[in-house]
Amino acid sequence: MWLQPITYRGRTVAAATRERFFLADELEGRAPDDPERTFVILMCAYAGDVARGLLPGPYTHAAARRYARAALIPSELLERPALDTHLAAAGLGVPAAEFPAARAAHRNGRPLDLP
């Protein structure tokens, strides 16, 4: 059986197979709308899509984070320099550090979309 560990912020938070995923107990016990939980679930979705051949591989944690950002952050918001990133992240249900990271990637010409 293929099993992809999912690492976020320096710790293993989940594992994904081609068909399902398993969250670490810490995330499993959180509310369904918890931003970090949602973000990690999208990283797991990316791992599953790579495993099924729906997206090009290999799986990387950086690509999984880009995938999750693209799913959660509308690109037009990244073009608004006056937008408060912490308020925007809270409103979108995105982990606080991900909105500024997405904005920096956007500024550097690295789109959120996967290649």
C-alpha positions as CSV (number, residue, x, y, z in Angstrom):
1,M,0.0,0.0,0.0
2,W,1.3,3.5,-0.9
3,L,1.2,6.0,2.0
4,Q,2.3,9.6,1.7
5,P,3.2,11.4,4.9
6,I,2.0,15.0,5.0
7,T,4.2,17.5,6.8
8,Y,3.1,21.0,7.6
9,R,5.1,23.5,9.7
10,G,7.8,21.0,10.5
11,R,5.6,18.2,11.8
12,T,3.8,15.2,10.3
13,V,0.1,16.0,10.5
14,A,-1.5,13.4,8.2
15,A,-1.0,10.5,5.8
16,A,-2.7,10.0,2.5
17,T,-3.3,7.0,0.3
18,R,-4.7,7.0,-3.2
19,E,-8.3,6.9,-1.9
20,R,-8.3,8.4,1.6
21,F,-6.4,10.3,4.3
22,F,-5.7,10.0,8.0
23,L,-5.3,13.1,10.1
24,A,-3.1,13.2,13.2
25,D,-5.1,13.1,16.4
26,E,-4.4,16.8,17.1
27,L,-6.1,17.9,13.8
28,E,-8.8,15.2,13.9
29,G,-10.1,16.6,17.1
30,R,-10.4,20.2,15.8
31,A,-13.6,21.8,14.5
32,P,-14.4,21.1,10.9
33,D,-13.8,24.7,9.9
34,D,-10.4,25.0,11.6
35,P,-8.1,26.7,9.1
36,E,-5.1,24.5,9.7
37,R,-7.3,21.3,9.5
38,T,-8.8,22.5,6.2
39,F,-5.4,23.4,4.8
40,V,-3.9,20.0,5.6
41,I,-7.0,18.2,4.2
42,L,-6.3,20.0,0.9
43,M,-2.7,19.0,1.0
44,C,-3.9,15.4,1.4
45,A,-6.2,15.9,-1.6
46,Y,-3.2,16.9,-3.6
47,A,-1.3,13.8,-2.5
48,G,-4.2,11.6,-3.6
49,D,-4.5,13.4,-6.9
50,V,-0.8,12.8,-7.6
51,A,-1.0,9.2,-6.5
52,R,-3.9,8.6,-8.9
53,G,-2.1,10.3,-11.8
54,L,-4.5,13.2,-12.0
55,L,-1.8,15.7,-11.3
56,P,1.9,15.4,-12.3
57,G,4.2,14.2,-9.6
58,P,6.2,13.6,-7.6
59,Y,4.5,14.8,-4.5
60,T,6.3,17.6,-2.6
61,H,5.1,19.4,0.5
62,A,5.7,22.8,-1.3
63,A,3.5,21.8,-4.2
64,A,0.9,20.5,-1.8
65,R,0.9,23.9,0.0
66,R,0.6,25.7,-3.4
67,Y,-2.4,23.5,-4.2
68,A,-4.1,24.3,-0.9
69,R,-3.4,28.0,-1.3
70,A,-4.9,28.0,-4.8
71,A,-8.0,26.3,-3.5
72,L,-8.5,28.7,-0.7
73,I,-7.2,32.1,-1.8
74,P,-8.7,33.9,-4.8
75,S,-5.8,35.3,-6.9
76,E,-7.4,38.7,-7.3
77,L,-7.0,39.3,-3.5
78,L,-3.3,38.8,-3.9
79,E,-3.2,41.8,-6.2
80,R,-4.5,44.2,-3.5
81,P,-1.5,45.7,-1.7
82,A,-3.5,47.5,0.9
83,L,-5.4,44.4,2.0
84,D,-4.6,43.3,5.5
85,T,-3.3,39.8,5.2
86,H,-4.2,38.7,8.7
87,L,-7.8,39.8,8.3
88,A,-8.1,38.3,4.8
89,A,-6.6,35.0,6.1
90,A,-9.1,34.9,8.9
91,G,-12.0,35.8,6.6
92,L,-11.0,33.0,4.1
93,G,-10.3,30.4,6.8
94,V,-6.7,30.2,5.8
95,P,-3.8,29.7,8.3
96,A,-2.4,33.1,9.0
97,A,1.1,32.4,7.6
98,E,-0.3,31.2,4.2
99,F,-1.8,34.4,2.9
100,P,1.5,36.4,3.2
101,A,3.3,33.4,1.6
102,A,0.9,33.3,-1.2
103,R,1.2,37.1,-1.7
104,A,5.0,36.9,-1.8
105,A,4.9,34.0,-4.4
106,H,2.4,36.0,-6.5
107,R,4.7,39.1,-6.3
108,N,7.6,37.1,-7.4
109,G,5.8,35.9,-10.5
110,R,5.2,32.4,-9.1
111,P,1.5,31.6,-9.6
112,L,-0.5,29.6,-7.1
113,D,-1.5,27.2,-9.9
114,L,0.5,24.1,-10.3
115,P,2.6,23.7,-13.4
